[in-house]
Amino acid sequence: MSIAARAPATIRAISPYVPSKPITELAREMGLAVESIVKLASNENPLGMSPKARAAVECANAGIERYPEIRPDRRAIGAAGGGGRGQIV
C-alpha cells in the first residue's frame, strides 16, 4: 500500500499545487519587460517586509538558539512517564 493510499480521503481529494508561470515566461508571452511585472500571485511583497513585522520576528527569535530551561517541569514530566524527577535529563 502506498503512503498516499493511507491518507484520509479528505486529504487525497485536495488538488495539487499548480505553480504560476515564471515572470520571464509571462513577460515573453505578453511582450512586457521583466522589470515591469510585480508578481503577487505567489503572495510576494515587492516592498519587502514591513519594519513592524521585521521587529516582531526579531523579538520572537531572540534567544531561539538556546534550549529552554525545563527544570521546573522535571517533576511533572517524570510523574507523567511513571518515573521520578531524577530520570529526566
C-alpha positions as CSV (number, residue, x, y, z in Angstrom):
1,M,0.0,0.0,0.0
2,S,1.4,3.4,-1.0
3,I,1.8,6.2,1.6
4,A,-0.7,8.3,-0.4
5,A,-3.3,5.5,-0.2
6,R,-3.0,5.6,3.6
7,A,-4.0,9.3,3.7
8,P,-7.7,10.1,4.6
9,A,-9.9,10.6,1.6
10,T,-10.3,14.3,2.5
11,I,-6.6,14.8,2.1
12,R,-6.4,12.8,-1.1
13,A,-9.1,14.9,-2.6
14,I,-7.1,18.1,-2.3
15,S,-5.9,19.3,-5.7
16,P,-2.1,19.5,-6.0
17,Y,-0.5,23.0,-6.1
18,V,0.0,24.3,-9.6
19,P,2.7,27.0,-9.7
20,S,2.2,30.2,-11.6
21,K,4.3,30.9,-14.7
22,P,7.7,32.3,-14.2
23,I,8.0,36.1,-14.7
24,T,10.3,35.6,-17.7
25,E,7.7,33.4,-19.4
26,L,4.9,35.8,-18.7
27,A,7.0,38.8,-20.0
28,R,7.8,36.9,-23.2
29,E,4.1,36.0,-23.8
30,M,2.8,39.5,-23.0
31,G,5.6,41.4,-24.6
32,L,6.5,43.2,-21.4
33,A,9.8,44.0,-19.7
34,V,10.5,41.6,-16.8
35,E,11.2,44.7,-14.5
36,S,7.7,46.0,-15.2
37,I,6.0,42.9,-13.7
38,V,5.1,42.6,-10.0
39,K,4.4,39.1,-9.0
40,L,1.5,39.0,-6.5
41,A,0.1,35.6,-7.2
42,S,2.6,33.8,-5.1
43,N,1.9,36.1,-2.1
44,E,5.1,38.0,-2.6
45,N,5.6,41.6,-1.5
46,P,7.6,43.8,-3.8
47,L,8.2,46.2,-1.0
48,G,9.8,43.7,1.3
49,M,8.9,43.0,5.0
50,S,7.3,45.9,6.9
51,P,9.5,47.3,9.7
52,K,6.9,46.3,12.3
53,A,6.8,42.7,11.1
54,R,10.6,42.6,11.0
55,A,10.8,43.9,14.6
56,A,8.2,41.3,15.7
57,V,10.2,38.5,14.1
58,E,13.5,39.7,15.6
59,C,11.8,39.9,19.0
60,A,10.3,36.4,18.7
61,N,13.7,35.0,17.6
62,A,15.6,36.4,20.5
63,G,17.3,33.5,22.3
64,I,15.9,30.9,19.9
65,E,19.3,29.2,19.6
66,R,19.2,28.2,23.3
67,Y,17.4,25.2,24.7
68,P,14.5,26.1,27.0
69,E,15.1,25.7,30.8
70,I,12.9,22.7,31.8
71,R,14.0,22.2,35.4
72,P,10.7,23.4,36.9
73,D,8.9,20.8,34.7
74,R,11.0,17.8,35.5
75,R,8.8,16.6,38.4
76,A,5.7,16.7,36.2
77,I,7.4,15.1,33.3
78,G,8.8,12.3,35.4
79,A,5.4,11.7,37.1
80,A,3.6,11.6,33.7
81,G,6.1,9.0,32.5
82,G,5.8,6.9,35.6
83,G,9.2,7.7,36.9
84,G,10.8,10.3,39.0
85,R,12.3,13.7,38.6
86,G,15.8,12.2,38.6
87,Q,15.1,10.2,35.4
88,I,14.7,13.3,33.3
89,V,17.9,14.6,31.8
